[in-house]
Amino acid sequence: MKMNMNKMIEACKTVQRAQLHYEWYRDRRRSTEDEITEAAQELEAAKESFEKTAEQLTAEIKKAEGRATARTITAENLVETLIEIENRLGITKKSMEGIRVVVDYNAQTFPSAYKYRPESTFFVAVYNKGWKLTDIRRDWTRSPKQAVQIEHTEDSKKAIIDRMTHFEI
């Protein structure tokens, strides 16, 4: 499976912007009821657009999860995680080419008295002119420190080192 995530990422960013817009109008004292209603309608339209765009991804997630009900993911979780990874790396898109990420969105620790290792839904994505989802699967849950595993290319390593050694105060 190789699924291009670019349209879903843009739709998710539109939802995030609409959410901020709605919250700004809702919390502002001088906003009229019409402005708040318009912002709420804009938010609903953005959410519907995202859901329509993510239908195929949702179907793939459901297929991978089977009958699982615990430690599952949604299309929104997956897309927001990719956006967060991109933001945290803070490097150019050209430098990100070839990066591979393995993500356990529900990574958590369990007491040693817990008899079995629980499973969680993982996803694997590669950055190649935008994020491409390559795999969704169930596997043993990881600890929180291992929630995101990134396999860097030499270009991405160099860009991260440059970013961390030269910055403004």
N, C-alpha and C positions, 0 to 999 in steps of 0.2 A: 504494500500500500504506500503510495506517495501522494499526499494531499497538499496542495498549495494553500497556505494560510493567509496570504496577503489581503484578500477581500474580507476575511473574517476579522483580521486585526484592524483594518480600517473601520469596519462596522462597529467593533468594540470601542475604538477610540471615539467614534461619533456618539455612542451611548454614554461614555464617560463625560464628554463635553456637554451633552444635553443634561446629564445629571447635575453637573456643576451649575449650569445655567438655571435649571429649575430651583436648586437649593438657594442660589443667590437671590432670585426673585421672591421665593417663599420667605426667606429670612430678613429681607430688606423691609423696613417699616413703611416706606413710601410706595411700595408696589401695589398696583391695582389688582383687583380680582381677575380682570381680563388678562393681565400680563402673567399672572401665576397660572391661569388656566391654559394659556397659549404655551407656556414653558412645559407644563405637564403633558400636553398633547404632543409636543415636539419630542419629549422623552419617551412616550409610549410608541410613537412612530419609529424612533431609533431602535427601541427594544424589539419591535416586530421585525424590522429590517434585519437586525442581527440574528434573530431566531430563524428567519427564512434562509439567510446566508449559511447558517450553521446546521441546517437539517442533515446534510450528509455526514458531517462530523459527529453529530449526536447519534446517528444510526451506527457509525463505526464504534463509538464508545459503548453503546448498549450491547453490540455484538461481542466486544471484548470482555465486558463485565458479566455477561450471562445473567445469572440469577443473583449476583452479589448485591447486597444492600448496605454494607458497611465499607468505609474508606473508598468511596467511589468518586468520580469527578464529573464535571459538566463541561460543555463546550466553552462556557464563559470562564470557568476556572483555568482551563487549558490556554485559552487565548490571552487572558490577563497575565498568566505566568510568563508566557513568551514576551509580552510587552515589558514586564518587570525585569526579565533577564537582560533584554536589550538596553533598557534604561540604566541598570546597575553596571553593566560593562562600560558604558559610556565611550565606546570607540566608534570609528566610522564604519559604515556598512561594508565598505570595501575590505576593511580589516577583519570583519566578521565572517567573510566567505569561508566556508568549510567547517565552521564550528559545529560540533554535535553536542546536544544536551540530552540527558536522561533525567526525567523528573518524576519523583514520587511526591505528588501534591499532598498526600496525607501522612507523610513521615511522622512518626511519633515513637516515644519510648514506652515500654511496657514493663511492669514489675517482673522480677525474676520468677515469681510464683505463677506467672501466666504460663499455662502448660504448653501451648502451641504457638508457633510464629504465625501471626495473622497475615492475610494477603491484602494488598492495596493495588490500585490501578496506576500503572506507570505509563508515560508516553515518551517517545523518542522523536526529536526533531533535528533537522540539519538546516543551517543557514546557507542558502545558495540563491542569491538574488531575491531574498525574502525567505521566511521560514517555510520549510516543507516538513510536514508530519510524516514520519516513516513507519512508526509502530505504536500500537496501543496494546497493552497486555496487563495481566494480573501476575503479581509476583510477591515474594515476601516483603513485608513492610520494612523500610529502612529507618534508621534513627534520624532525628531532626537535622543533625549536622551533615547528613548525606542526602538530603532531600533533592538537591540539584547537583548533578555531576556534569561538568563541562569538559569536553575534550577540545582543547585549543589547537589552532594551527600556529605555525611559527609567526605569521603576520599578526595574528591576534595577540600573541604573547608580547611581541615587540610593541604593539600599539598600547597595550595596558601598561607596560613598563614605562614607555614614553609619557603616558598620561599621568602616571604616579610620580615621575621624577621632575616634570616641568609643569608648574601651575602658578596661578596668580594668588596673591594674598588679599 
